[in-house]
Amino acid sequence: MTISGARLDGVALVVGSGRGIGQQAAFSIAEAGARAVVFADMNEETAQASAEQSKQYATNANYESTYFVVNVKDEVRVKEMVEFVVSKFGRIDYAVNAAGINNAVHKPIAETDIAIFDNMMNVNARGMLLCCRAQAAAIRKQEPKAFTSRNGTRDIGRGAIVNVASANSFAGLPGKGSYTISKHACMAVTKMAGLDHSPEGIRCNAVCPTWVRTPLLDLELESNPEVRGMIDAMVPIKRVAEGEEVADTIAYLLSPSASYINGASLVIDAAVTTTVRLF
């Protein structure tokens, strides 16, 4: 069964879509009916391959996909990325910011490597801010849309943004201070973007997953084997999330079905954060 309000028919920009959650989000958006998806990533090879792969999932007969190479730490390049999408497709209806890094080395705050911390903040927090800023500046200029459902027609605004944060936006894990601090900052970006730009018809929300089956998790497990035991002890359903489970939630938050959700964070953790679990 398909919920009509969860269908997407506009243009999407997905940052960090060469692999991982961003890639899966872009695939879900294509599957939900988007007419175009731009795969933005710092890795040209994976961005191009993912853009091509998305065509097999697209359900819009006029679907287009393309890619753009960007490093979210580069303010000028981020601006050029948004200008590219608007120039090629006329507008941005949906934006997803999934570019991020993790700290593979677990250290307590007293032993924090400031170079690692600075890089983490530059990518996860500052990079997300640069993307949201450029996206909102473009979306606010375009015409709003309406959606007609069984109860009539309603304004659904000019566009929607979803940021990929983390369950670490609300709680910490021992030794993950730099990552946790950066993900707390992601929530601040999300809340302020939703608050500041809601009068202009722009929604901004975040998804906050725990462990997800991605290349980043593979690196985490390789560097810190004890994490596997933490997952087994802490996750009630005894498995990590599949990328598609997070991606479909992102597509929902972008859709008309979520048109009254703004400045919010949706925790995707199989109930990990609902109680204290010993590990």
Legacy VTK file of the C-alpha trace (Angstrom):
# vtk DataFile Version 3.0
C-alpha trace
ASCII
DATASET POLYDATA
POINTS 279 float
0.000 0.000 0.000
1.324 3.449 -0.930
0.413 6.542 1.082
-0.343 9.253 -1.483
1.108 12.022 0.664
4.438 10.218 0.891
5.009 10.502 -2.840
7.678 12.880 -4.126
7.557 14.509 -7.545
10.153 17.296 -7.414
13.908 17.847 -7.572
16.245 16.540 -4.875
19.802 17.414 -3.892
21.443 14.757 -1.713
24.822 15.680 -0.231
27.046 12.779 0.742
25.249 10.386 -1.594
28.185 8.464 -2.987
27.607 5.714 -0.433
26.027 4.977 2.933
22.871 6.633 4.240
23.050 9.436 1.685
23.155 7.012 -1.220
20.242 5.009 0.152
18.268 8.206 0.776
18.758 9.257 -2.830
17.585 5.841 -4.009
14.471 6.053 -1.812
13.713 9.531 -3.152
14.003 8.254 -6.728
11.766 5.317 -5.845
9.193 7.688 -4.308
8.715 9.435 -7.652
11.159 12.349 -7.798
11.714 13.771 -11.255
15.401 14.446 -10.628
18.080 13.635 -8.053
21.503 15.279 -7.877
24.121 13.092 -6.203
26.655 15.381 -4.504
29.775 13.872 -2.973
33.506 14.529 -2.655
34.189 11.220 -4.437
33.391 11.694 -8.118
33.547 7.989 -8.932
31.024 6.874 -6.326
28.740 9.860 -6.984
28.614 9.120 -10.698
28.074 5.399 -10.144
25.299 6.019 -7.615
23.552 8.480 -9.933
23.549 5.860 -12.666
22.419 3.089 -10.319
19.468 5.186 -9.120
17.804 4.862 -12.524
16.879 1.258 -11.788
14.862 2.375 -8.739
13.205 5.482 -10.229
9.448 5.385 -10.744
9.024 8.733 -12.531
8.924 8.184 -16.297
10.825 11.453 -16.792
13.442 10.789 -14.109
16.883 12.369 -14.435
19.979 11.888 -12.321
23.317 13.622 -12.304
26.198 14.245 -9.924
28.280 17.066 -8.520
31.661 16.902 -6.794
31.753 18.846 -3.533
33.676 19.020 -0.268
31.306 20.437 2.335
34.209 22.216 4.038
34.561 24.422 0.940
32.129 27.342 1.251
32.483 28.424 -2.380
31.986 24.912 -3.732
28.879 24.388 -1.613
27.395 27.567 -3.069
28.308 26.397 -6.583
26.610 23.056 -5.909
23.295 24.720 -5.127
23.624 27.076 -8.094
24.242 24.045 -10.326
21.015 22.350 -9.236
18.900 25.486 -9.639
20.458 26.264 -13.028
19.848 22.742 -14.351
16.438 21.958 -12.851
14.942 25.321 -11.880
14.420 24.641 -8.168
15.276 22.444 -5.174
12.259 20.773 -3.609
14.140 18.390 -1.325
17.610 18.602 0.185
19.344 15.934 2.256
22.609 16.589 4.080
24.285 13.281 4.828
27.977 14.124 4.501
29.777 13.269 7.721
32.730 11.586 9.354
33.229 9.522 12.496
36.132 9.352 14.918
37.569 5.858 14.693
39.743 6.339 17.781
37.931 6.323 21.120
39.454 8.763 23.612
38.102 10.414 26.764
37.713 14.194 26.757
40.987 14.645 28.662
42.806 13.017 25.746
40.894 14.677 22.912
42.985 15.292 19.818
42.077 18.870 18.890
43.021 18.346 15.240
40.521 15.468 15.042
37.930 17.551 16.876
38.407 20.530 14.531
38.046 18.334 11.444
34.963 16.653 12.888
33.323 20.014 13.537
34.338 21.366 10.129
32.649 18.483 8.322
29.740 17.461 10.531
28.674 20.848 11.902
30.143 23.653 9.795
29.678 21.649 6.598
26.036 21.023 7.425
25.540 24.695 8.205
27.086 25.720 4.882
24.787 23.314 3.029
21.637 24.381 4.896
22.511 28.035 4.417
22.986 27.716 0.654
19.937 25.484 0.227
17.617 27.714 2.243
18.854 30.811 0.394
17.851 29.187 -2.907
14.606 27.555 -1.757
13.244 30.780 -0.254
13.268 32.368 -3.750
11.117 29.756 -5.473
7.365 29.448 -5.708
5.539 27.463 -3.010
3.688 24.269 -3.817
0.325 22.869 -2.802
-0.813 19.316 -2.192
-4.304 17.961 -2.725
-5.481 15.097 -0.543
-8.830 13.594 0.429
-9.424 16.588 2.725
-8.697 19.276 0.170
-5.676 21.329 -0.822
-3.011 22.635 1.555
0.132 24.701 1.227
3.243 22.524 1.620
5.752 25.351 1.315
8.715 25.951 -0.924
10.875 22.987 0.027
12.113 20.649 2.725
15.530 19.798 4.172
16.522 16.708 6.138
19.828 16.517 7.982
21.422 13.235 8.959
22.353 13.611 12.614
22.701 10.756 15.117
21.372 9.292 18.325
24.602 10.821 19.621
22.861 14.156 19.135
21.098 13.338 22.420
23.356 10.916 24.271
27.006 10.032 24.327
29.093 6.880 24.201
32.357 6.618 26.123
35.270 7.968 24.105
33.176 9.513 21.332
33.329 13.105 22.528
34.323 14.793 19.269
31.651 12.978 17.282
28.975 13.503 19.925
29.700 17.223 20.205
29.550 17.623 16.427
26.238 15.777 16.239
24.751 17.907 19.013
25.682 20.869 16.818
23.841 19.261 13.901
20.642 19.402 15.908
21.189 23.096 16.603
21.596 23.741 12.880
18.420 21.767 12.188
16.317 23.515 14.813
17.464 26.999 13.826
16.981 26.380 10.099
13.458 25.130 10.744
12.698 28.031 13.080
14.213 30.817 10.994
12.827 29.744 7.632
9.424 28.270 8.407
7.739 31.627 7.638
9.248 31.313 4.154
7.794 27.845 3.638
10.932 25.820 4.361
10.915 22.844 6.721
14.078 21.396 8.224
14.183 18.161 10.223
16.741 15.545 11.187
16.995 11.791 11.413
19.032 10.466 14.334
19.969 6.815 13.888
22.214 4.675 16.039
24.313 2.058 14.261
23.527 1.644 10.557
25.055 -0.848 8.151
27.371 1.498 6.216
31.060 1.708 5.240
31.560 4.040 8.224
30.323 1.324 10.571
32.713 -1.151 8.965
35.609 1.174 9.787
34.311 1.634 13.323
34.134 -2.110 13.918
37.576 -2.620 12.446
39.144 0.001 14.708
37.060 -0.770 17.798
35.973 -4.451 17.892
34.318 -3.876 21.263
31.569 -1.920 19.484
30.090 -5.187 18.222
29.535 -6.263 21.815
27.972 -2.895 22.598
25.531 -3.340 19.733
24.551 -6.822 20.886
24.074 -5.596 24.461
22.284 -2.316 23.777
20.045 -2.859 20.723
16.816 -4.603 21.766
16.302 -6.250 18.356
19.950 -7.369 18.234
20.920 -5.899 14.886
22.000 -2.658 13.284
19.660 -0.679 11.051
19.716 -1.207 7.325
20.430 1.919 5.286
17.043 1.602 3.611
15.265 1.825 6.966
16.787 5.256 7.563
16.457 6.305 3.922
12.715 5.643 3.739
12.240 7.754 6.869
14.116 10.599 5.182
11.848 10.341 2.140
8.817 10.512 4.426
10.080 13.664 6.175
10.562 15.332 2.791
7.081 14.422 1.622
3.700 16.165 1.944
2.779 13.554 4.563
5.190 15.323 6.923
4.186 18.875 6.009
3.452 19.805 9.646
6.745 18.429 10.991
9.457 21.079 11.340
12.555 21.589 13.475
12.152 18.048 14.753
14.443 15.088 15.250
13.332 11.535 14.606
15.374 9.011 16.573
15.850 5.730 14.693
17.330 3.405 17.293
15.078 0.391 17.930
14.486 1.820 21.462
18.168 2.020 22.466
17.759 5.486 23.986
14.503 4.762 25.823
16.263 3.244 28.833
19.665 2.622 30.380
21.329 -0.590 29.249
24.525 -1.942 30.719
27.228 -3.245 28.431
LINES 1 280
279 0 1 2 3 4 5 6 7 8 9 10 11 12 13 14 15 16 17 18 19 20 21 22 23 24 25 26 27 28 29 30 31 32 33 34 35 36 37 38 39 40 41 42 43 44 45 46 47 48 49 50 51 52 53 54 55 56 57 58 59 60 61 62 63 64 65 66 67 68 69 70 71 72 73 74 75 76 77 78 79 80 81 82 83 84 85 86 87 88 89 90 91 92 93 94 95 96 97 98 99 100 101 102 103 104 105 106 107 108 109 110 111 112 113 114 115 116 117 118 119 120 121 122 123 124 125 126 127 128 129 130 131 132 133 134 135 136 137 138 139 140 141 142 143 144 145 146 147 148 149 150 151 152 153 154 155 156 157 158 159 160 161 162 163 164 165 166 167 168 169 170 171 172 173 174 175 176 177 178 179 180 181 182 183 184 185 186 187 188 189 190 191 192 193 194 195 196 197 198 199 200 201 202 203 204 205 206 207 208 209 210 211 212 213 214 215 216 217 218 219 220 221 222 223 224 225 226 227 228 229 230 231 232 233 234 235 236 237 238 239 240 241 242 243 244 245 246 247 248 249 250 251 252 253 254 255 256 257 258 259 260 261 262 263 264 265 266 267 268 269 270 271 272 273 274 275 276 277 278
